[in-house]
Each structure stands twice: as C-alpha cells, then as structure tokens.
Amino acid sequence: MIRRIGPDQITPQSRRTRLDAVNFAWKSTRSCGSSFMSHFRQVKDKTELSEEDKKWVNSIRVVYEKGNLSDARVKYMDQLKIDWRTPVE
C-alpha cells in the first residue's frame, strides 16, 4: 500500500515507527497509470503515429471539441510534436 501523506501526519509515533520498520512507502514513486497518461507517454515524442495512436489522438480531439478535456490534459496534449487539434489521418 502506498500513501500520499508523509510520516509526520501519522499518529501516534509508535504507528509511524512500526510502518518504517516494514519499509512502508510514504510517497508514491509510480507514474500516473491512467489510460490518458499511458497513451500520452506512448505518443509524446513521435512525429509519425501508428493507426492506434491516431485513433487515440482523434478521440482526445473530439473530447476537447465537446469541451470535456481538462485544462491539465490540454497542456499535456500541447506538448505533442503533432497538431492534435486538427484531425490526424
């Protein structure tokens, strides 16, 4: 189990000590595992996309056009080396 809180937020001290003794991971070191981020990492540095990548980019563009893509995800998409706001063929 991975917590997103620090050890100083756990009371009492005896509980922190027991968790430290079993090498409890206080902060996650994993990357975000959402479907969006998994696909984003796959296409982020590509200039030529596979058919699957194109389908994903186009589906994200449709979500964006409907006004349902968060600002954070728009910023991620703007990092792509392709113009994701127009249909990808």
PyRosetta script that sets phi, psi and omega in degrees:
from pyrosetta import init, pose_from_sequence

init()
pose = pose_from_sequence("MIRRIGPDQITPQSRRTRLDAVNFAWKSTRSCGSSFMSHFRQVKDKTELSEEDKKWVNSIRVVYEKGNLSDARVKYMDQLKIDWRTPVE")
pose.set_psi(1, 136.4)
pose.set_omega(1, -179.4)
pose.set_phi(2, -117.4)
pose.set_psi(2, 130.2)
pose.set_omega(2, 179.6)
pose.set_phi(3, -99.9)
pose.set_psi(3, 151.8)
pose.set_omega(3, 175.2)
pose.set_phi(4, -104.0)
pose.set_psi(4, 16.0)
pose.set_omega(4, 177.8)
pose.set_phi(5, -116.9)
pose.set_psi(5, 159.3)
pose.set_omega(5, -178.9)
pose.set_phi(6, -88.1)
pose.set_psi(6, 165.0)
pose.set_omega(6, -178.1)
pose.set_phi(7, -64.5)
pose.set_psi(7, -24.8)
pose.set_omega(7, -179.7)
pose.set_phi(8, -73.1)
pose.set_psi(8, -8.5)
pose.set_omega(8, 177.6)
pose.set_phi(9, -95.1)
pose.set_psi(9, -0.6)
pose.set_omega(9, 179.5)
pose.set_phi(10, -100.4)
pose.set_psi(10, 126.6)
pose.set_omega(10, 175.7)
pose.set_phi(11, -127.3)
pose.set_psi(11, 151.8)
pose.set_omega(11, -3.5)
pose.set_phi(12, -77.7)
pose.set_psi(12, 173.2)
pose.set_omega(12, -178.8)
pose.set_phi(13, -56.1)
pose.set_psi(13, -36.5)
pose.set_omega(13, -178.8)
pose.set_phi(14, -60.5)
pose.set_psi(14, -33.3)
pose.set_omega(14, 178.1)
pose.set_phi(15, -69.0)
pose.set_psi(15, -43.3)
pose.set_omega(15, 176.5)
pose.set_phi(16, -58.9)
pose.set_psi(16, -44.8)
pose.set_omega(16, -178.1)
pose.set_phi(17, -61.6)
pose.set_psi(17, -43.1)
pose.set_omega(17, 179.3)
pose.set_phi(18, -65.4)
pose.set_psi(18, -40.0)
pose.set_omega(18, 178.7)
pose.set_phi(19, -66.6)
pose.set_psi(19, -41.3)
pose.set_omega(19, 176.3)
pose.set_phi(20, -61.4)
pose.set_psi(20, -36.7)
pose.set_omega(20, -177.6)
pose.set_phi(21, -63.9)
pose.set_psi(21, -26.8)
pose.set_omega(21, 179.1)
pose.set_phi(22, -102.5)
pose.set_psi(22, 19.8)
pose.set_omega(22, 178.1)
pose.set_phi(23, 57.2)
pose.set_psi(23, 44.0)
pose.set_omega(23, 178.0)
pose.set_phi(24, -61.9)
pose.set_psi(24, 134.0)
pose.set_omega(24, 179.5)
pose.set_phi(25, -85.3)
pose.set_psi(25, 109.6)
pose.set_omega(25, -176.9)
pose.set_phi(26, -77.0)
pose.set_psi(26, -32.3)
pose.set_omega(26, 180.0)
pose.set_phi(27, -125.1)
pose.set_psi(27, 140.2)
pose.set_omega(27, 178.7)
pose.set_phi(28, -71.5)
pose.set_psi(28, 136.9)
pose.set_omega(28, 175.7)
pose.set_phi(29, -108.8)
pose.set_psi(29, 1.5)
pose.set_omega(29, -178.2)
pose.set_phi(30, -79.6)
pose.set_psi(30, 152.2)
pose.set_omega(30, 172.0)
pose.set_phi(31, -78.4)
pose.set_psi(31, 158.6)
pose.set_omega(31, 177.2)
pose.set_phi(32, -59.3)
pose.set_psi(32, 132.6)
pose.set_omega(32, -176.8)
pose.set_phi(33, -103.9)
pose.set_psi(33, 15.2)
pose.set_omega(33, -179.1)
pose.set_phi(34, -65.2)
pose.set_psi(34, 156.8)
pose.set_omega(34, 178.8)
pose.set_phi(35, -57.5)
pose.set_psi(35, -42.7)
pose.set_omega(35, 179.3)
pose.set_phi(36, -57.5)
pose.set_psi(36, -51.0)
pose.set_omega(36, -176.3)
pose.set_phi(37, -67.8)
pose.set_psi(37, -35.2)
pose.set_omega(37, 177.6)
pose.set_phi(38, -62.0)
pose.set_psi(38, -47.1)
pose.set_omega(38, 177.6)
pose.set_phi(39, -66.4)
pose.set_psi(39, -42.4)
pose.set_omega(39, -179.1)
pose.set_phi(40, -57.2)
pose.set_psi(40, -46.3)
pose.set_omega(40, -179.8)
pose.set_phi(41, -61.6)
pose.set_psi(41, -31.9)
pose.set_omega(41, 179.8)
pose.set_phi(42, -70.1)
pose.set_psi(42, -34.8)
pose.set_omega(42, -173.7)
pose.set_phi(43, -104.9)
pose.set_psi(43, -7.5)
pose.set_omega(43, -168.7)
pose.set_phi(44, -57.5)
pose.set_psi(44, -35.7)
pose.set_omega(44, -177.1)
pose.set_phi(45, -105.8)
pose.set_psi(45, 6.5)
pose.set_omega(45, -178.0)
pose.set_phi(46, -84.8)
pose.set_psi(46, 144.5)
pose.set_omega(46, 171.4)
pose.set_phi(47, -106.2)
pose.set_psi(47, -19.9)
pose.set_omega(47, 173.9)
pose.set_phi(48, -121.5)
pose.set_psi(48, 130.1)
pose.set_omega(48, -174.7)
pose.set_phi(49, -107.5)
pose.set_psi(49, 147.6)
pose.set_omega(49, 172.4)
pose.set_phi(50, -73.2)
pose.set_psi(50, 170.2)
pose.set_omega(50, 178.6)
pose.set_phi(51, -60.9)
pose.set_psi(51, -40.9)
pose.set_omega(51, 178.6)
pose.set_phi(52, -62.9)
pose.set_psi(52, -42.9)
pose.set_omega(52, 178.5)
pose.set_phi(53, -62.0)
pose.set_psi(53, -41.8)
pose.set_omega(53, 179.6)
pose.set_phi(54, -61.9)
pose.set_psi(54, -41.8)
pose.set_omega(54, 178.8)
pose.set_phi(55, -61.6)
pose.set_psi(55, -42.1)
pose.set_omega(55, -179.9)
pose.set_phi(56, -64.6)
pose.set_psi(56, -47.6)
pose.set_omega(56, -179.4)
pose.set_phi(57, -60.5)
pose.set_psi(57, -43.5)
pose.set_omega(57, 179.6)
pose.set_phi(58, -65.2)
pose.set_psi(58, -36.7)
pose.set_omega(58, 178.9)
pose.set_phi(59, -67.9)
pose.set_psi(59, -36.2)
pose.set_omega(59, 176.6)
pose.set_phi(60, -67.1)
pose.set_psi(60, -38.7)
pose.set_omega(60, 178.3)
pose.set_phi(61, -61.3)
pose.set_psi(61, -41.0)
pose.set_omega(61, 179.0)
pose.set_phi(62, -63.2)
pose.set_psi(62, -43.6)
pose.set_omega(62, 177.7)
pose.set_phi(63, -59.7)
pose.set_psi(63, -42.3)
pose.set_omega(63, 178.7)
pose.set_phi(64, -61.8)
pose.set_psi(64, -46.0)
pose.set_omega(64, -178.2)
pose.set_phi(65, -63.5)
pose.set_psi(65, -29.1)
pose.set_omega(65, 177.5)
pose.set_phi(66, -81.3)
pose.set_psi(66, -4.0)
pose.set_omega(66, 179.1)
pose.set_phi(67, 81.4)
pose.set_psi(67, 19.6)
pose.set_omega(67, -175.4)
pose.set_phi(68, -108.9)
pose.set_psi(68, 13.0)
pose.set_omega(68, 179.0)
pose.set_phi(69, -101.5)
pose.set_psi(69, 125.4)
pose.set_omega(69, -177.2)
pose.set_phi(70, -63.9)
pose.set_psi(70, 155.8)
pose.set_omega(70, 177.9)
pose.set_phi(71, -58.1)
pose.set_psi(71, -38.0)
pose.set_omega(71, 179.8)
pose.set_phi(72, -62.6)
pose.set_psi(72, -41.8)
pose.set_omega(72, -179.7)
pose.set_phi(73, -73.0)
pose.set_psi(73, -32.5)
pose.set_omega(73, 174.4)
pose.set_phi(74, -60.6)
pose.set_psi(74, -42.4)
pose.set_omega(74, 178.7)
pose.set_phi(75, -62.0)
pose.set_psi(75, -40.3)
pose.set_omega(75, 176.0)
pose.set_phi(76, -62.3)
pose.set_psi(76, -48.5)
pose.set_omega(76, -177.7)
pose.set_phi(77, -61.5)
pose.set_psi(77, -33.9)
pose.set_omega(77, 178.5)
pose.set_phi(78, -66.4)
pose.set_psi(78, -14.2)
pose.set_omega(78, 177.3)
pose.set_phi(79, -81.1)
pose.set_psi(79, -12.1)
pose.set_omega(79, -179.3)
pose.set_phi(80, -65.1)
pose.set_psi(80, 153.3)
pose.set_omega(80, -179.5)
pose.set_phi(81, -86.9)
pose.set_psi(81, 8.7)
pose.set_omega(81, 177.3)
pose.set_phi(82, -122.4)
pose.set_psi(82, 163.4)
pose.set_omega(82, 175.7)
pose.set_phi(83, -85.9)
pose.set_psi(83, 98.4)
pose.set_omega(83, -175.1)
pose.set_phi(84, -80.3)
pose.set_psi(84, -12.2)
pose.set_omega(84, -177.0)
pose.set_phi(85, -82.7)
pose.set_psi(85, -8.4)
pose.set_omega(85, 174.2)
pose.set_phi(86, -114.0)
pose.set_psi(86, 153.1)
pose.set_omega(86, -178.0)
pose.set_phi(87, -56.1)
pose.set_psi(87, 134.6)
pose.set_omega(87, 180.0)
pose.set_phi(88, -96.5)
pose.set_psi(88, 124.4)
pose.set_omega(88, -178.9)
pose.set_phi(89, -112.0)
pose.dump_pdb("model.pdb")
